[in-house]
Amino acid sequence: MTDRKLQVSVISPAAVGFSGEGDSVIIPAYDGQLGILVGHAPMMVLLGTGDVVIRDGDAEHRIPVSGGFMQVLDDEVAVLAEVVEIAAEE
C-alpha cells in the first residue's frame, strides 16, 4: 500500500470548488465517467456535466461542474471547468 495521494484542484474562472488531496477522483467526462487513481497515466479529457467525486479515506467531496477540461499529470488532477457550483456554508 502506498502513502501517495493525488493533488486535486477543481476550479472555474469564478470559483474554487476544491483544492486538496484525495485517494481517487471520478470525473464526468463528455462521454461518461472516468476514474483516476495514484499513478494514472498523463491524460487530458473534455468535461461533461455532473459531479466530480473526490474520495480521501472515508471522506467524500462532490463538486458539481459543467464544461471545461481535466488534466492528469504526475499525480496532479486539475479540473478546469466553465462552471463550478459551490455548496452554501451551513
C-alpha positions in Angstrom: 0.0 0.0 0.0 1.2 3.5 -0.8 1.1 6.7 1.2 1.0 8.7 -2.1 -2.1 10.9 -2.7 -3.5 12.7 -5.7 -3.3 16.5 -5.5 -6.7 17.7 -6.8 -7.9 21.1 -7.7 -11.4 21.9 -9.1 -11.7 25.5 -10.3 -13.6 27.8 -12.7 -12.9 31.4 -13.6 -15.3 32.4 -10.8 -14.7 29.9 -8.0 -12.5 27.3 -6.4 -14.6 24.2 -5.7 -11.9 22.1 -4.1 -8.2 22.1 -3.5 -6.5 19.3 -1.6 -5.6 15.6 -1.5 -7.5 12.5 -2.4 -7.1 8.8 -2.9 -9.3 8.7 -6.0 -11.3 11.1 -8.3 -14.3 10.4 -10.5 -14.7 12.8 -13.4 -17.8 13.4 -15.5 -16.1 13.3 -18.9 -18.1 14.3 -22.0 -18.7 10.7 -22.9 -19.0 9.0 -19.5 -17.4 8.8 -16.1 -13.7 8.4 -15.7 -11.9 7.2 -12.6 -8.4 8.4 -11.6 -6.1 6.7 -9.0 -2.5 7.4 -8.0 -0.1 6.5 -10.8 -2.6 7.2 -13.6 -1.0 7.9 -17.0 -0.9 11.5 -18.1 -4.1 12.5 -20.0 -6.5 15.3 -20.8 -10.2 15.0 -21.4 -13.2 17.2 -22.0 -15.7 17.5 -19.2 -19.4 17.0 -19.4 -21.9 17.9 -16.7 -22.0 16.1 -13.4 -20.3 15.7 -10.1 -16.5 15.5 -9.6 -16.2 13.0 -6.7 -13.1 13.1 -4.6 -12.6 10.3 -2.1 -10.0 10.6 0.7 -10.2 7.7 3.2 -13.8 7.8 4.5 -14.4 11.4 3.3 -16.1 12.1 0.1 -16.5 15.5 -1.7 -18.9 16.1 -4.5 -18.5 19.2 -6.7 -21.0 19.8 -9.5 -19.2 21.0 -12.7 -20.1 21.7 -16.3 -17.9 22.1 -19.3 -14.2 22.6 -19.5 -11.4 20.0 -19.2 -9.4 17.8 -16.8 -5.7 17.1 -16.9 -3.8 14.4 -15.1 0.0 14.7 -14.8 2.3 13.3 -12.1 -0.5 12.5 -9.6 -1.9 16.0 -10.0 -5.5 16.3 -11.2 -6.6 19.7 -12.4 -10.2 20.2 -13.2 -10.7 23.5 -15.1 -14.5 23.8 -15.5 -16.6 26.5 -17.1 -19.0 26.3 -14.1 -18.3 25.1 -10.6 -21.2 25.1 -8.1 -20.1 25.8 -4.5 -22.3 24.5 -1.7 -23.5 27.1 0.7 -21.9 27.0 4.1 -24.2 25.8 6.9 
